[in-house]
Amino acid sequence: MAKNQGEEREDEHEDTAEPRVYEFGFHLNPELPTEEVKKEYRGIRSLIASKGTLIAEGEPHKVQLAYTISRQETAGRRDFDSAYFSWIVYEATAENHAEIVTTAGANSRIVRFIDLITTKDAARHSVEMRELSLKVPEREGVTDEVAANTELDAALENVVV
């Protein structure tokens, strides 16, 4: 016999008591002094650690945003073109996860955040890839090489056969 829909829903609710792995990525206000950014990051980190188990993390660093984020505040509209970006991967129950998201939503120093369900393996892989990318030196001559190839392509098009 097949299960009815009510039984399936009960099974789904039981799974929410099991801890899941989440990745919390967030942008902090770029106008904060460096010490305040570190303090805010430590506060978010300790909140998450009190509600779950930390798995991996990336400390805040200032980045240019791909697009301007506009936010309405009590003093008026604020536009952000840069922010301090950080992320934390953690394991928590659904109830504790909801508390973390609610607290983050009320934090005025967080410009924007995203909270995703992930896996421990995916988080560890991301950390490894980030470490590898930091070790590989950036190629300086890439733009010169591209320009030379463009000139060569243009010269070849003008060749009469």
DSSP file (Angstrom, degrees, kcal/mol; ACC not computed):
  #  RESIDUE AA STRUCTURE BP1 BP2  ACC     N-H-->O    O-->H-N    N-H-->O    O-->H-N    TCO  KAPPA ALPHA  PHI   PSI    X-CA   Y-CA   Z-CA
    1    1 A M              0   0    0      0, 0.0     2,-0.2     0, 0.0     0, 0.0   0.000 360.0 360.0 360.0 147.0    0.0    0.0    0.0
    2    2 A A        -     0   0    0      1,-0.1     2,-0.2     0, 0.0     0, 0.0  -0.587 360.0-111.6 -86.8 149.2    1.1    3.5   -0.7
    3    3 A K        -     0   0    0     -2,-0.2     2,-0.1     1,-0.1    -1,-0.1  -0.505  31.5-122.0 -74.6 146.7    1.5    6.1    2.0
    4    4 A N    >>  -     0   0    0     -2,-0.2     4,-1.4     1,-0.1     3,-0.6  -0.446  27.9-103.7 -83.4 167.9   -0.9    9.0    2.1
    5    5 A Q  H 3> S+     0   0    0      1,-0.2     4,-2.1     2,-0.2     5,-0.2   0.825 117.4  60.8 -62.4 -33.9    0.3   12.5    1.8
    6    6 A G  H 3> S+     0   0    0      1,-0.2     4,-1.7     2,-0.2    -1,-0.2   0.880 103.7  49.8 -62.1 -39.1   -0.2   13.2    5.5
    7    7 A E  H <> S+     0   0    0     -3,-0.6     4,-1.9     1,-0.2    -1,-0.2   0.895 109.0  52.3 -67.3 -39.2    2.2   10.5    6.5
    8    8 A E  H  X S+     0   0    0     -4,-1.4     4,-2.0     1,-0.2    -2,-0.2   0.891 107.6  52.1 -63.9 -39.5    4.9   11.9    4.2
    9    9 A R  H  X S+     0   0    0     -4,-2.1     4,-2.0     1,-0.2    -1,-0.2   0.897 106.4  53.4 -64.7 -39.6    4.5   15.3    5.7
   10   10 A E  H  X S+     0   0    0     -4,-1.7     4,-1.7     1,-0.2    -1,-0.2   0.917 108.0  51.1 -60.8 -41.7    5.0   13.9    9.2
   11   11 A D  H  X S+     0   0    0     -4,-1.9     4,-1.3     1,-0.2    -1,-0.2   0.890 107.7  53.1 -62.4 -39.2    8.2   12.3    8.0
   12   12 A E  H  X S+     0   0    0     -4,-2.0     4,-0.7     1,-0.2     3,-0.3   0.900 107.1  51.6 -63.1 -41.0    9.5   15.6    6.6
   13   13 A H  H >< S+     0   0    0     -4,-2.0     3,-0.7     1,-0.2     4,-0.4   0.839 104.0  57.4 -66.6 -33.2    8.9   17.4    9.9
   14   14 A E  H >< S+     0   0    0     -4,-1.7     3,-1.2     1,-0.2     4,-0.4   0.859 100.5  58.8 -64.4 -33.9   10.8   14.7   11.8
   15   15 A D  H >< S+     0   0    0     -4,-1.3     3,-1.1    -3,-0.3    -1,-0.2   0.740  90.7  70.0 -67.6 -23.3   13.9   15.5    9.5
   16   16 A T  T << S+     0   0    0     -4,-0.7    78,-1.5    -3,-0.7    79,-0.3   0.708  89.6  62.3 -70.5 -17.4   13.9   19.1   10.6
   17   17 A A  T <  S+     0   0    0     -3,-1.2    -1,-0.3    -4,-0.4    -2,-0.2   0.717  87.7  88.8 -77.3 -20.3   15.1   18.1   14.1
   18   18 A E  S <  S-     0   0    0     -3,-1.1    76,-0.3    -4,-0.4    74,-0.1  -0.547  91.0-105.9 -76.0 140.7   18.3   16.7   12.5
   19   19 A P        -     0   0    0      0, 0.0     2,-0.3     0, 0.0    74,-0.3  -0.372  37.8-165.5 -65.2 145.1   21.2   19.1   12.2
   20   20 A R  E     -A   92   0A   0     72,-2.9    72,-2.4    -4,-0.1     2,-0.5  -0.851  22.3-110.7-125.6 163.9   21.9   20.4    8.6
   21   21 A V  E     -AB  91 118A   0     97,-0.5    97,-2.5    -2,-0.3     2,-0.3  -0.849  37.2-177.6-100.6 130.9   24.9   22.2    7.2
   22   22 A Y  E     -AB  90 117A   0     68,-3.4    68,-2.6    -2,-0.5     2,-0.5  -0.913  21.1-145.4-126.2 150.5   24.4   25.8    6.2
   23   23 A E  E     -AB  89 116A   0     93,-2.8    93,-2.6    -2,-0.3     2,-0.7  -0.981  13.7-164.6-116.7 122.3   26.6   28.4    4.6
   24   24 A F  E     -AB  88 115A   0     64,-3.2    64,-2.1    -2,-0.5     2,-0.4  -0.915   9.3-179.0-109.7 108.3   26.1   32.0    5.8
   25   25 A G  E     +AB  87 114A   0     89,-2.7    89,-2.8    -2,-0.7     2,-0.3  -0.891  10.1 173.5-107.6 138.7   27.6   34.6    3.5
   26   26 A F  E     -AB  86 113A   0     60,-2.9    60,-2.1    -2,-0.4     2,-0.5  -0.994  29.4-139.8-149.4 152.3   27.3   38.3    4.4
   27   27 A H  E     -AB  85 112A   0     85,-2.9    84,-2.7    -2,-0.3    85,-1.0  -0.944  21.6-154.2-109.2 128.4   28.4   41.8    3.5
   28   28 A L  E     -AB  84 110A   0     56,-3.0    56,-2.0    -2,-0.5    82,-0.2  -0.729  38.4 -80.9 -99.5 153.7   29.3   44.2    6.2
   29   29 A N    >   -     0   0    0     80,-2.2     3,-1.3    -2,-0.3    54,-0.1  -0.275  34.9-145.1 -52.1 124.5   29.0   48.0    5.9
   30   30 A P  T 3  S+     0   0    0      0, 0.0    -1,-0.2     0, 0.0    53,-0.1   0.644  93.8  66.6 -71.4 -13.4   32.2   49.3    4.1
   31   31 A E  T 3  S+     0   0    0      2,-0.1    -2,-0.1     0, 0.0    52,-0.0   0.521  76.5 107.9 -85.4  -5.1   32.2   52.5    6.2
   32   32 A L  S <  S-     0   0    0     -3,-1.3     5,-0.0    77,-0.1    -4,-0.0  -0.475  79.0-109.7 -70.5 141.0   32.9   50.6    9.4
   33   33 A P    >>  -     0   0    0      0, 0.0     4,-2.1     0, 0.0     3,-0.5  -0.355  33.3-106.7 -64.1 154.7   36.5   51.0   10.8
   34   34 A T  H 3> S+     0   0    0      1,-0.3     4,-2.3     2,-0.2     5,-0.2   0.862 120.4  52.4 -53.2 -42.1   38.6   47.8   10.5
   35   35 A E  H 3> S+     0   0    0      1,-0.2     4,-2.3     2,-0.2    -1,-0.3   0.877 108.8  50.0 -64.5 -37.1   38.4   47.1   14.3
   36   36 A E  H <> S+     0   0    0     -3,-0.5     4,-2.7     2,-0.2    -1,-0.2   0.862 108.4  53.1 -69.1 -35.4   34.6   47.4   14.1
   37   37 A V  H  X S+     0   0    0     -4,-2.1     4,-2.5     2,-0.2    -2,-0.2   0.940 111.3  45.9 -62.9 -46.9   34.5   45.0   11.2
   38   38 A K  H  X S+     0   0    0     -4,-2.3     4,-2.5     1,-0.2    -2,-0.2   0.904 113.6  49.5 -62.0 -41.7   36.6   42.4   13.2
   39   39 A K  H  X S+     0   0    0     -4,-2.3     4,-2.0     2,-0.2    -2,-0.2   0.911 112.1  47.5 -63.9 -43.6   34.4   42.9   16.2
   40   40 A E  H  X S+     0   0    0     -4,-2.7     4,-2.3     2,-0.2    -2,-0.2   0.903 111.9  50.3 -65.0 -42.1   31.2   42.5   14.2
   41   41 A Y  H  X S+     0   0    0     -4,-2.5     4,-2.9     1,-0.2    -2,-0.2   0.929 110.2  49.5 -61.4 -46.3   32.6   39.3   12.5
   42   42 A R  H  X S+     0   0    0     -4,-2.5     4,-2.6     1,-0.2    -1,-0.2   0.873 110.0  52.5 -61.3 -36.9   33.5   37.8   15.9
   43   43 A G  H  X S+     0   0    0     -4,-2.0     4,-2.0     2,-0.2    -1,-0.2   0.921 112.1  43.8 -64.7 -44.6   30.0   38.6   17.2
   44   44 A I  H  X S+     0   0    0     -4,-2.3     4,-2.4     2,-0.2    -2,-0.2   0.914 114.2  51.4 -65.8 -42.6   28.4   36.8   14.3
   45   45 A R  H  X S+     0   0    0     -4,-2.9     4,-2.6     1,-0.2    -2,-0.2   0.914 110.6  47.6 -61.3 -44.4   30.8   33.9   14.6
   46   46 A S  H  X S+     0   0    0     -4,-2.6     4,-1.9     2,-0.2    -1,-0.2   0.867 109.8  53.6 -68.6 -34.9   30.2   33.5   18.3
   47   47 A L  H  X S+     0   0    0     -4,-2.0     4,-1.1     2,-0.2    -2,-0.2   0.949 112.4  44.1 -60.3 -48.3   26.4   33.6   17.7
   48   48 A I  H >X S+     0   0    0     -4,-2.4     4,-1.6     1,-0.2     3,-0.6   0.906 112.0  52.7 -64.6 -41.6   26.7   30.8   15.2
   49   49 A A  H 3< S+     0   0    0     -4,-2.6    -1,-0.2     1,-0.2    -2,-0.2   0.833 107.8  52.2 -63.7 -31.9   29.1   28.9   17.4
   50   50 A S  H 3< S+     0   0    0     -4,-1.9    -1,-0.2     1,-0.2    -2,-0.2   0.741 116.6  39.2 -75.4 -21.7   26.6   29.1   20.3
   51   51 A K  H << S-     0   0    0     -4,-1.1    42,-0.5    -3,-0.6     2,-0.2   0.576 130.1 -14.4-102.6 -12.7   23.8   27.7   18.1
   52   52 A G  S  < S-     0   0    0     -4,-1.6     2,-0.5    40,-0.1    40,-0.2  -0.817  82.1 -64.0-162.8-159.9   25.7   25.1   16.1
   53   53 A T  E     -C   91   0A   0     38,-2.6    38,-2.4    -2,-0.2     2,-0.2  -0.942  41.5-130.6-114.1 125.0   29.0   23.7   15.1
   54   54 A L  E     +C   90   0A   0     -2,-0.5    36,-0.2    36,-0.2     3,-0.1  -0.513  29.1 170.1 -72.7 139.3   31.5   25.7   13.0
   55   55 A I  E     -     0   0A   0     34,-3.1     2,-0.3     1,-0.5    35,-0.2   0.724  62.3 -14.6-115.5 -46.5   32.9   23.8   10.0
   56   56 A A  E     -C   89   0A   0     33,-1.4    33,-3.3     2,-0.0    -1,-0.5  -0.976  60.3-175.4-155.8 160.9   34.7   26.4    7.9
   57   57 A E  E     -C   88   0A   0     -2,-0.3     2,-0.4    31,-0.2    31,-0.2  -0.994  19.3-146.5-159.2 159.0   35.0   30.2    7.6
   58   58 A G  E     -C   87   0A   0     29,-2.7    29,-1.6    -2,-0.3     3,-0.1  -0.985  28.7-129.1-130.7 120.6   36.4   33.1    5.7
   59   59 A E  E     -     0   0A   0     -2,-0.4    26,-0.1    27,-0.2   -21,-0.1  -0.242  41.3 -81.0 -67.6 157.6   37.4   36.2    7.5
   60   60 A P  E     +     0   0A   0      0, 0.0     2,-0.3     0, 0.0    26,-0.2  -0.282  50.7 171.4 -64.4 139.2   36.1   39.6    6.2
   61   61 A H  E     -C   85   0A   0     24,-1.6    24,-2.8    -3,-0.1     2,-0.2  -0.987  37.1-104.8-144.1 146.8   37.9   41.3    3.3
   62   62 A K  E     +C   84   0A   0     -2,-0.3     2,-0.3    22,-0.3    22,-0.2  -0.509  42.8 177.2 -77.2 134.1   36.8   44.4    1.4
   63   63 A V  E     -C   83   0A   0     20,-2.9    20,-2.0    -2,-0.2     2,-0.4  -0.956  33.6-116.3-133.8 151.3   35.5   43.7   -2.1
   64   64 A Q  E     -C   82   0A   0     -2,-0.3    18,-0.3    18,-0.2     2,-0.2  -0.750  40.2-124.7 -80.0 133.0   34.0   45.8   -4.9
   65   65 A L  E     -     0   0A   0     16,-2.9     3,-0.1    -2,-0.4    -1,-0.0  -0.516   6.9-129.0 -80.3 149.3   30.4   44.7   -5.4
   66   66 A A  E    S+     0   0A   0     -2,-0.2     2,-0.3     1,-0.1    -1,-0.1   0.766  93.2   8.3 -68.0 -25.2   29.3   43.6   -8.9
   67   67 A Y  E    S-     0   0A   0     13,-0.1     2,-0.3    14,-0.0    -1,-0.1  -0.972  92.6 -87.7-150.4 160.4   26.4   46.1   -8.6
   68   68 A T  E     -     0   0A   0     -2,-0.3     2,-0.6    -3,-0.1    13,-0.2  -0.536  34.2-147.7 -74.1 132.0   25.2   48.8   -6.3
   69   69 A I  E     -C   80   0A   0     11,-2.5    11,-2.4    -2,-0.3     2,-0.4  -0.907  12.8-162.1-100.7 121.4   23.1   47.7   -3.4
   70   70 A S  E     -C   79   0A   0     -2,-0.6     2,-0.4     9,-0.2     9,-0.2  -0.870   9.4-177.9-104.9 137.2   20.5   50.2   -2.3
   71   71 A R  E     -C   78   0A   0      7,-2.8     7,-2.9    -2,-0.4     2,-0.5  -0.998  23.4-133.3-138.3 134.0   18.9   50.0    1.1
   72   72 A Q  E     +C   77   0A   0     -2,-0.4     2,-0.2     5,-0.2     5,-0.2  -0.755  33.2 173.4 -85.9 123.9   16.2   52.2    2.7
   73   73 A E  E >   -C   76   0A   0      3,-2.1     3,-1.3    -2,-0.5    -2,-0.0  -0.727  48.6 -96.5-122.3 174.5   17.1   53.2    6.2
   74   74 A T  T 3  S+     0   0    0      1,-0.3     3,-0.1    -2,-0.2    -1,-0.0   0.838 125.7  49.5 -62.5 -32.7   15.5   55.5    8.7
   75   75 A A  T 3  S-     0   0    0      1,-0.3     2,-0.3     0, 0.0    -1,-0.3   0.553 126.6 -88.6 -82.8  -7.5   17.9   58.3    7.7
   76   76 A G  E <   - C   0  73A   0     -3,-1.3    -3,-2.1     2,-0.0    -1,-0.3  -0.826  68.5 -21.7 130.8-170.8   17.1   57.8    4.0
   77   77 A R  E     - C   0  72A   0     -2,-0.3     2,-0.4    -5,-0.2    -5,-0.2  -0.537  53.9-163.6 -78.3 137.0   18.4   55.7    1.1
   78   78 A R  E     - C   0  71A   0     -7,-2.9    -7,-2.8    -2,-0.2     2,-0.4  -0.977   2.9-157.1-122.7 135.9   22.0   54.3    1.3
   79   79 A D  E     - C   0  70A   0     -2,-0.4     2,-0.5    -9,-0.2    -9,-0.2  -0.920   4.5-162.7-112.3 138.1   23.9   52.9   -1.7
   80   80 A F  E     + C   0  69A   0    -11,-2.4   -11,-2.5    -2,-0.4   -13,-0.1  -0.981  20.6 167.9-123.4 123.5   26.8   50.5   -1.3
   81   81 A D  E    S+     0   0A   0     -2,-0.5   -16,-2.9   -13,-0.2     2,-0.3   0.523  76.8  24.3-104.9 -13.1   29.4   49.9   -4.1
   82   82 A S  E     + C   0  64A   0    -18,-0.3     2,-0.3   -13,-0.1   -18,-0.2  -0.928  65.7 171.3-143.2 166.5   31.8   47.9   -1.8
   83   83 A A  E     - C   0  63A   0    -20,-2.0   -20,-2.9    -2,-0.3     2,-0.7  -0.975  41.4 -95.1-165.6 165.5   31.5   45.9    1.4
   84   84 A Y  E     -AC  28  62A   0    -56,-2.0   -56,-3.0    -2,-0.3     2,-0.4  -0.857  45.2-155.0 -89.7 118.9   33.4   43.6    3.7
   85   85 A F  E     +AC  27  61A   0    -24,-2.8   -24,-1.6    -2,-0.7     2,-0.3  -0.794  22.9 156.6-100.9 139.1   32.6   40.1    2.6
   86   86 A S  E     -A   26   0A   0    -60,-2.1   -60,-2.9    -2,-0.4     2,-0.3  -0.965  17.5-162.0-150.4 163.0   32.8   37.1    4.9
   87   87 A W  E     -AC  25  58A   0    -29,-1.6   -29,-2.7    -2,-0.3     2,-0.4  -0.994   4.2-166.7-149.8 153.0   31.3   33.6    5.2
   88   88 A I  E     -AC  24  57A   0    -64,-2.1   -64,-3.2    -2,-0.3     2,-0.5  -0.989   9.2-154.0-142.3 130.1   30.8   30.9    7.8
   89   89 A V  E     +AC  23  56A   0    -33,-3.3   -34,-3.1    -2,-0.4   -33,-1.4  -0.905  29.6 162.5-103.7 132.2   29.7   27.2    7.2
   90   90 A Y  E     -AC  22  54A   0    -68,-2.6   -68,-3.4    -2,-0.5     2,-0.5  -0.949  36.4-127.6-146.7 162.5   28.0   25.7   10.2
   91   91 A E  E     +AC  21  53A   0    -38,-2.4   -38,-2.6    -2,-0.3     2,-0.3  -0.965  42.4 144.9-115.6 130.4   25.9   22.8   11.3
   92   92 A A  E     -A   20   0A   0    -72,-2.4   -72,-2.9    -2,-0.5   -40,-0.1  -0.979  48.0 -95.1-156.4 163.4   22.7   23.5   13.3
   93   93 A T     >  -     0   0    0    -42,-0.5     4,-2.5    -2,-0.3     5,-0.2  -0.366  44.8-105.9 -75.1 164.9   19.1   22.3   13.8
   94   94 A A  H  > S+     0   0    0    -78,-1.5     4,-2.2   -76,-0.3     5,-0.1   0.871 120.6  52.9 -61.0 -37.8   16.4   24.1   11.9
   95   95 A E  H  > S+     0   0    0    -79,-0.3     4,-1.6     2,-0.2    -1,-0.2   0.939 112.2  43.0 -65.0 -47.5   15.3   25.9   15.0
   96   96 A N  H  > S+     0   0    0      1,-0.2     4,-2.0     2,-0.2    -2,-0.2   0.864 111.8  55.7 -67.3 -35.4   18.7   27.3   15.8
   97   97 A H  H  X S+     0   0    0     -4,-2.5     4,-2.4     1,-0.2    -1,-0.2   0.918 105.3  52.0 -60.7 -43.8   19.2   28.1   12.1
   98   98 A A  H  X S+     0   0    0     -4,-2.2     4,-2.3     1,-0.2    -1,-0.2   0.878 108.0  51.8 -61.8 -38.4   16.0   30.2   12.2
   99   99 A E  H  X S+     0   0    0     -4,-1.6     4,-2.4     2,-0.2    -1,-0.2   0.894 109.1  50.3 -64.8 -40.2   17.3   32.1   15.2
  100  100 A I  H  X S+     0   0    0     -4,-2.0     4,-2.4     2,-0.2    -2,-0.2   0.930 112.1  46.9 -63.5 -46.2   20.6   32.9   13.4
  101  101 A V  H  X S+     0   0    0     -4,-2.4     4,-2.2     2,-0.2    -2,-0.2   0.898 112.6  49.9 -64.6 -41.2   18.8   34.2   10.3
  102  102 A T  H  X S+     0   0    0     -4,-2.3     4,-1.2     2,-0.2    -1,-0.2   0.918 111.9  47.6 -63.5 -44.2   16.4   36.3   12.4
  103  103 A T  H  X S+     0   0    0     -4,-2.4     4,-0.6     1,-0.2     3,-0.4   0.907 112.2  49.8 -63.8 -42.5   19.3   37.8   14.3
  104  104 A A  H >< S+     0   0    0     -4,-2.4     3,-1.0     1,-0.2     6,-0.2   0.888 107.1  55.1 -63.9 -39.4   21.3   38.6   11.1
  105  105 A G  H 3< S+     0   0    0     -4,-2.2    -1,-0.2     1,-0.2    -2,-0.2   0.787 108.1  49.2 -64.1 -27.8   18.2   40.2    9.5
  106  106 A A  H 3< S+     0   0    0     -4,-1.2     2,-0.7    -3,-0.4    -1,-0.2   0.549  86.5 102.2 -88.1  -8.6   17.9   42.6   12.5
  107  107 A N    X<  -     0   0    0     -3,-1.0     3,-1.1    -4,-0.6    -4,-0.0  -0.676  55.9-163.2 -82.0 113.2   21.7   43.6   12.4
  108  108 A S  T 3  S+     0   0    0     -2,-0.7    -1,-0.2     1,-0.2    -4,-0.0   0.642  85.1  64.5 -72.7 -14.1   21.9   47.0   10.7
  109  109 A R  T 3  S+     0   0    0    -81,-0.1   -80,-2.2   -80,-0.0     2,-0.7   0.646  83.8  85.1 -83.9 -14.9   25.6   46.5   10.1
  110  110 A I  E <   -B   28   0A   0     -3,-1.1   -82,-0.3    -6,-0.2     3,-0.1  -0.796  60.3-169.9 -86.8 117.7   25.0   43.6    7.7
  111  111 A V  E     -     0   0A   0    -84,-2.7     2,-0.3    -2,-0.7    -1,-0.2   0.923  69.2 -17.9 -73.2 -45.4   24.3   45.1    4.3
  112  112 A R  E     -B   27   0A   0    -85,-1.0   -85,-2.9     2,-0.0    -1,-0.3  -0.977  64.5-171.9-158.9 149.4   23.1   41.9    2.8
  113  113 A F  E     -B   26   0A   0     -2,-0.3     2,-0.4   -87,-0.2   -87,-0.2  -0.973   9.7-157.4-143.8 161.1   23.4   38.2    3.5
  114  114 A I  E     -B   25   0A   0    -89,-2.8   -89,-2.7    -2,-0.3     2,-0.5  -0.995   5.2-164.1-136.1 141.4   22.6   34.8    2.0
  115  115 A D  E     +B   24   0A   0     -2,-0.4     2,-0.3   -91,-0.2   -91,-0.2  -0.975  16.3 178.6-131.3 117.3   22.1   31.5    3.9
  116  116 A L  E     -B   23   0A   0    -93,-2.6   -93,-2.8    -2,-0.5     2,-0.5  -0.821  32.2-118.0-120.3 154.0   22.2   28.3    1.9
  117  117 A I  E     +B   22   0A   0     -2,-0.3   -95,-0.3   -95,-0.2     2,-0.2  -0.788  50.7 151.6 -85.0 133.4   22.0   24.6    2.7
  118  118 A T  E     -B   21   0A   0    -97,-2.5   -97,-0.5    -2,-0.5     2,-0.3  -0.656  38.8-103.1-141.7-164.2   25.2   22.9    1.7
  119  119 A T     >  -     0   0    0     -2,-0.2     4,-1.9     1,-0.1     5,-0.2  -0.897  25.0-117.4-128.6 161.0   27.4   19.9    2.7
  120  120 A K  H  > S+     0   0    0     -2,-0.3     4,-2.5     1,-0.2     5,-0.2   0.897 115.9  52.8 -63.3 -39.9   30.6   19.5    4.7
  121  121 A D  H  > S+     0   0    0      1,-0.2     4,-2.4     2,-0.2    -1,-0.2   0.907 108.3  49.4 -64.2 -41.9   32.4   18.2    1.7
  122  122 A A  H  > S+     0   0    0      2,-0.2     4,-2.1     1,-0.2    -1,-0.2   0.889 111.5  49.9 -64.6 -38.7   31.4   21.2   -0.5
  123  123 A A  H  X S+     0   0    0     -4,-1.9     4,-1.9     2,-0.2    -2,-0.2   0.924 111.8  47.1 -65.9 -44.8   32.5   23.6    2.2
  124  124 A R  H  X S+     0   0    0     -4,-2.5     4,-2.3     1,-0.2    -2,-0.2   0.892 110.8  52.8 -64.5 -38.7   35.9   21.9    2.6
  125  125 A H  H  X S+     0   0    0     -4,-2.4     4,-2.6     1,-0.2    -1,-0.2   0.906 107.3  52.1 -63.1 -41.6   36.3   21.9   -1.2
  126  126 A S  H  X S+     0   0    0     -4,-2.1     4,-2.2     1,-0.2    -1,-0.2   0.896 109.3  49.8 -61.0 -40.9   35.6   25.6   -1.3
  127  127 A V  H  X S+     0   0    0     -4,-1.9     4,-2.3     2,-0.2    -2,-0.2   0.925 111.4  48.5 -64.3 -44.4   38.3   26.3    1.4
  128  128 A E  H  X S+     0   0    0     -4,-2.3     4,-2.3     1,-0.2    -2,-0.2   0.910 111.8  49.2 -62.2 -42.8   40.8   24.2   -0.6
  129  129 A M  H  X S+     0   0    0     -4,-2.6     4,-2.3     2,-0.2    -1,-0.2   0.887 110.6  50.6 -65.7 -38.9   40.0   26.0   -3.8
  130  130 A R  H  X S+     0   0    0     -4,-2.2     4,-1.6     2,-0.2    -1,-0.2   0.919 110.4  49.3 -64.0 -43.9   40.4   29.4   -2.2
  131  131 A E  H  X S+     0   0    0     -4,-2.3     4,-1.2     1,-0.2    -2,-0.2   0.898 111.7  49.4 -63.1 -40.5   43.7   28.4   -0.7
  132  132 A L  H  X S+     0   0    0     -4,-2.3     4,-1.6     1,-0.2     3,-0.3   0.903 108.5  52.5 -64.7 -41.1   45.0   27.2   -4.1
  133  133 A S  H  < S+     0   0    0     -4,-2.3    -1,-0.2     1,-0.2    -2,-0.2   0.825 107.5  52.6 -66.8 -29.8   43.9   30.4   -5.8
  134  134 A L  H  < S+     0   0    0     -4,-1.6    -1,-0.2     1,-0.2    -2,-0.2   0.794 108.8  50.7 -73.4 -27.9   45.8   32.5   -3.3
  135  135 A K  H  < S+     0   0    0     -4,-1.2    -2,-0.2    -3,-0.3    -1,-0.2   0.798  92.7  83.8 -79.3 -29.7   49.0   30.4   -3.9
  136  136 A V  S  < S-     0   0    0     -4,-1.6     2,-0.1     1,-0.1    -4,-0.0  -0.636  82.6-128.3 -79.9 122.2   48.9   30.8   -7.7
  137  137 A P        -     0   0    0      0, 0.0     2,-0.2     0, 0.0    -2,-0.1  -0.397  25.1-108.3 -70.3 146.7   50.4   34.1   -8.8
  138  138 A E        -     0   0    0     -2,-0.1     2,-0.6     1,-0.1     0, 0.0  -0.511  31.6-115.0 -72.9 139.8   48.4   36.3  -11.2
  139  139 A R        -     0   0    0     -2,-0.2     3,-0.5     1,-0.2    -1,-0.1  -0.670  28.3-172.0 -79.3 119.7   49.7   36.4  -14.8
  140  140 A E  S >  S+     0   0    0     -2,-0.6     3,-0.6     1,-0.2     4,-0.3   0.828  78.2  56.1 -80.9 -33.2   50.8   40.0  -15.5
  141  141 A G  T 3> S+     0   0    0      1,-0.2     4,-2.3     2,-0.1    -1,-0.2   0.317  74.6 101.9 -86.2  10.1   51.4   39.6  -19.2
  142  142 A V  H 3> S+     0   0    0     -3,-0.5     4,-2.3     1,-0.2    -1,-0.2   0.915  81.9  48.1 -61.7 -44.7   47.9   38.4  -20.1
  143  143 A T  H <> S+     0   0    0     -3,-0.6     4,-2.2     1,-0.2    -1,-0.2   0.874 112.0  50.1 -66.5 -35.9   46.7   41.7  -21.4
  144  144 A D  H  > S+     0   0    0     -4,-0.3     4,-2.3     2,-0.2    -1,-0.2   0.896 111.1  49.6 -66.1 -39.4   49.9   42.1  -23.5
  145  145 A E  H  X S+     0   0    0     -4,-2.3     4,-2.3     2,-0.2    -2,-0.2   0.899 110.7  49.3 -65.5 -41.7   49.4   38.6  -24.9
  146  146 A V  H  X S+     0   0    0     -4,-2.3     4,-2.2     2,-0.2    -2,-0.2   0.915 111.3  49.6 -64.0 -43.9   45.7   39.3  -25.8
  147  147 A A  H  X S+     0   0    0     -4,-2.2     4,-2.3     1,-0.2    -2,-0.2   0.910 110.8  49.9 -62.3 -42.4   46.7   42.6  -27.5
  148  148 A A  H  X S+     0   0    0     -4,-2.3     4,-2.3     1,-0.2    -1,-0.2   0.904 110.8  49.5 -64.0 -41.2   49.4   40.8  -29.5
  149  149 A N  H  X S+     0   0    0     -4,-2.3     4,-2.5     2,-0.2    -1,-0.2   0.870 109.6  51.9 -65.5 -36.6   46.9   38.1  -30.6
  150  150 A T  H  X S+     0   0    0     -4,-2.2     4,-2.2     2,-0.2    -2,-0.2   0.918 110.7  47.6 -65.3 -43.8   44.4   40.7  -31.7
  151  151 A E  H  X S+     0   0    0     -4,-2.3     4,-2.3     2,-0.2    -2,-0.2   0.903 112.1  50.2 -63.4 -41.1   47.0   42.5  -33.8
  152  152 A L  H  X S+     0   0    0     -4,-2.3     4,-2.4     2,-0.2    -2,-0.2   0.910 109.8  50.4 -63.5 -43.6   48.1   39.1  -35.3
  153  153 A D  H  X S+     0   0    0     -4,-2.5     4,-1.7     1,-0.2    -2,-0.2   0.911 111.2  48.9 -60.7 -42.8   44.4   38.3  -36.1
  154  154 A A  H  X S+     0   0    0     -4,-2.2     4,-1.1     1,-0.2    -2,-0.2   0.896 111.6  49.2 -64.8 -40.7   44.0   41.7  -37.8
  155  155 A A  H  < S+     0   0    0     -4,-2.3     4,-0.4     1,-0.2     3,-0.3   0.898 109.6  51.7 -66.4 -40.3   47.2   41.3  -39.9
  156  156 A L  H >< S+     0   0    0     -4,-2.4     3,-0.8     1,-0.2    -1,-0.2   0.838 105.1  55.9 -66.8 -32.7   46.1   37.8  -41.0
  157  157 A E  H 3< S+     0   0    0     -4,-1.7    -1,-0.2     1,-0.2    -2,-0.2   0.820 106.6  51.1 -67.1 -29.8   42.7   39.1  -42.2
  158  158 A N  T 3< S+     0   0    0     -4,-1.1     2,-0.3    -3,-0.3    -1,-0.2   0.492  83.9 111.8 -87.7  -3.3   44.5   41.6  -44.4
  159  159 A V    <   -     0   0    0     -3,-0.8     2,-0.5    -4,-0.4    -3,-0.0  -0.541  62.7-140.9 -73.1 130.9   46.7   39.0  -46.1
  160  160 A V              0   0    0     -2,-0.3    -2,-0.1     1,-0.1    -1,-0.0  -0.815 360.0 360.0 -93.5 129.7   45.9   38.5  -49.7
  161  161 A V              0   0    0     -2,-0.5    -1,-0.1     0, 0.0    -2,-0.0   0.429 360.0 360.0 -98.4 360.0   46.2   34.9  -50.8
